[in-house]
Amino acid sequence: MYQTGLVLEGGGMKGVYTSGVLDFFLDKGIEFSSCYGVSAGACSLCSFLSKQRGRAFHTNVDYLEDKNYCSLYSLLKTGDLFGVDMCYYQIPETLNPYDYEAFHRYQGNFYSVVTNIETGQPEYIPIKDMKTDIEAIRASASLPLVSRNVEIGGKLYLDGGISDSIPLKKSIQDGNKKNVVVMTKEIGYRRKPSSMLTLTKLRYKKYPRVYELMKNRHDTYNDTLDFIEEQVKAGNVFLIRPKTKSDVGRIEKNKEKLTALYEQGYRDALDCYEELIRYLED
């Protein structure tokens, strides 16, 4: 196991890119002492840390036609675009069983990044037991406007990407001198201001911090990109990200597009494998 931080960005269904990268890591037996996952990144980490190759990809693409998985029907019926019961209970318990025992054998640290909607601050919830801590994974992946607030310990949470899209600084603060960052946004990407601010302000009238975070999110995200670039140049970060923009949307239903993006993630990890090993072992 490398004494290195693994930091995974979210991105909705674009997270299949990360699944491809992580499956390559599994094929090569690469493990990390600390893992930080945001939204789709947190979901991908679940299967990576239980060493279930291909599972993260299949949980994304195998149920695209099921209205209980991701649909307007689910949103209107339950308040969640991604059906909570199916995604976080039926799939891991029955449809594509999760290997809880394998996860328990992982000797490192796994943090699911969430946003406290009352304080507006990111929180990094340690995942020790996948059954009892699954709500922290759900909270991290609960997209604003299309998800219910998630209550954990009397606090309300939403998508970790609202407050800390790429938690590299947290990993560094935790003492990780080396970090591998996997992004889902392509080289040259810069986030633009949100077009949903009016709706956000109305929806979260009781939680004004959410509106403030969304209003400033593009600046916060772009500042994070600048920081990552600085750390890459300093030799402190190894970055893996798509070289070109894909046509996969955050809520994507096209299995062929998703499969192509997954395969791209695997290829990108393969292409930089020797360089990655030099970085990890230097």
N, C-alpha and C positions, 0 to 999 in steps of 0.2 A: 504494500500500500504506500503510495506516495504522500508525503507530508505536504500536501498542496490543497488549496481551495478550488473547488469546482463551482462556477457561478453560471447559472442558466437563466437566460431571459425568457419571458413569456411570448405571447404573440398569437393566441388563439390556435386555430388549426395549422398555422405556420409552424407550430411546435413539432410537427412530424419531421422537420429538418433536424431538430435536436435529437429526436428518437433515432435517426439514422446515425448521427455522430456517436451516441451512447451505445448503440448496438455494435459499432466498430470497436469501441473501448472494451465491451464485453468480450468480443472475439479475441482481443489481444490481452485480456486479463488486466486491464488498467483500472486501478482503484484509487480513490482519493480520501484523505482523512477528514475533510470537511466539505459538505455540499450545501449549496444555497439555491433554492428553486423559487421562481416567481411564476405564478399562474400555470400555464402549460408546462413550464420548466419544472415546477414542483410535481406535476402529474407524471412527467417523464421520469423523474428521479425515482418514483415509487418502484417502477419495474426494473430500473437500472440497479437499484440497491438490493432487490430480491433476485437479481441475475436472471431475469426471465427475458431472454433475447426475443425481440419481435413483439412482445406483449404491448408495449406502449403504442407501437404503430397500429396493431390490430384493434386496440380499444378505440382508436381514432377513426378507423375506416370501416370496420365491420358492421356498424349499426347506423350508417348514414341514412338509410331508408326507414328506420324505426322512429315513429313520431314521438316516442317517449325518450329518445336520446337527445336530439337537438332539433327543435322545430318551433314554429309559431304556436302550434297546438300546446306544446309543453309550457311555453311562456304564458299563454292565456290561462291555462288550467292551473299551473302551479306558481307562476311568478318567476320561474327560472327558464331561460332559453335552453340550457343544458339540464335535462331532467335529473334532479338530485338522486332520487331513488335508484334509477337505472345506472347512472354514472358511478355513484359512490357505494352502492350496496349490491344491486343485482349483478353487475359485471364482475366485481372482485369476489363475490361470494358464490356465484353460480355460473355465469356465462363464460367468463374467462378467469378462472380461479387464481387468486393471488397467493403467492407462496409466503405466508406470514413467518414461517420458521426460518426461511432463508434470509428474510429481512432482519430478523433478530440476531443473526450471526454477523451482521455488519458491525464492525468495531469503531466506525467513525461517527461523525456528527452530521445530522441532516436537519436543516432549518427551512421551514416553509415561511415565505415572506408574505405578510398580510398588512392591510392598512386599517388602522383604528379610525373609524369614521367620525368619532367624537373628538379625538385629539388631532387627527390629521397626520399622525406619526406612523412610520412603518414599525412593525414588530416582527421579530424573528422567532417563530415558535419552534422549539425543538421537537422533532418527531421521534418518539421512542417506541411507540406501539402503534402499528398502522390501523388497528381496529379502533382503539380509543382516541387516536389523534386524527382520524380521517377528516373531521370537520375543519381542521386547520388547512388541509389540502384543498378542501372545498372552498374555504374562505379566500385562499390565495387566488383561486381561479374564478371567483364570482365577479364577472364583468359588471361595471356600473351600468345602470339603466335597464339591464336585461337579467338581473339576478336579485334575489332577496338578500337583505342583510343577514349575515351569519353571526349568531350569538355564541360566544365561547367565554365561559367564566364570567358572565354578566356584562361582557363588552361586545360591541358590534363591529364587525369587520367586513371589508370588501377586498377586491383584487389588490394584491401587493404591488402591482405595476403602477398604481396611481401615485404611490409615494416613493417607491424605490424600484425602478424598472430593472436595474442591473446592479445588484448589491455588492459590487466589488469593494467599495470602501468598508463595508461591514466585515467582509472577509479579511481585509488587511488589518482592521482594528482588532480582529480576533487572533491576530498573530501569524496569519498565513503570508509568508514572504514570497511565495510563488502562487500564482493563480492561473487556472485555465478558464477562460470565459467563452461561452458559446452563445452567440447571438442569432436571432432569426431575421434581423433586418440586414439588408445587403450593404456592401461597401458603398459609401457615398450618401447613404440615407440620412436625412435630417427630419426630425418631427416638426409638423406644422401645427398651428393653433387648432384647438378643437372646434368643430362646427356644431357641437351639441351643447353649448354652454347654457343657453336659455332653458332647455329641457332639464339639464343637470341642476340648475338653480331651483327650478320648480320641484323636481323630484326629491331633492335633498335639502329642502327648506329648513328642516330641523337640524341638519348637519352641515352648516356652512363651510366647514373645513374641506368637504368633498369638492364643493364648487371652486374654492381657492386652489386646491391641488390640480383640478382639471384645467383651470384657467392658465396656470403657470406650468403645466406639464411639459409643454414643448421646450420651454427654456431649461427646465430641470433635466429633461432627457438629453438635450443637446449638450449641456454642460457635462453630463456623465460621459457622453461620447468623447468629448475633448479630454477628459481625465483618463479614460481608457487608452486613448492614443498616446498620451504622455507616458503611461505605465508600460505600454508595449515598447515604445522607443527606449525606455530605461531598462528593459529586459526583465521587468517584474511580472509581466502578463503574457500569456500565450493566447492569442485570439483566433477563434474559428467562427467564421460567418459566411453566408452566401456571397459569392463573387458578383452575382447578377440578380436583379429583381425577378422574383417569380410572379406568376399570375394567380397564386393561391391567396384567397381572401381569409380574413380572420375567422369568418364563418363559412367554410368551404364544404360543398357537397359533392364535388367531382372527385371520384376515387382515383382516376388516372392522374390527375394533377397532384393529388396528395402523395401518391406512390412515387411519382417522379421527384418530388421535393424530398421525400425520405431517402431515396437513392442518391440524390445529390449530397445530402448530409453525410451519408456513408462514404461516398467518393471523396468528399472534401477532407474528411478525417483520414482516409487512406493516403491521400496525396501529401499530407503534412505529417505523416506518422513518424518518419525518421527525425524530422526537425523537432517534433513534440518530445520524443524520447530523449533527445539531446538536452532539451530544456529541462525536463523533469529530473534527469540524472546528473546534470552539471552541478 
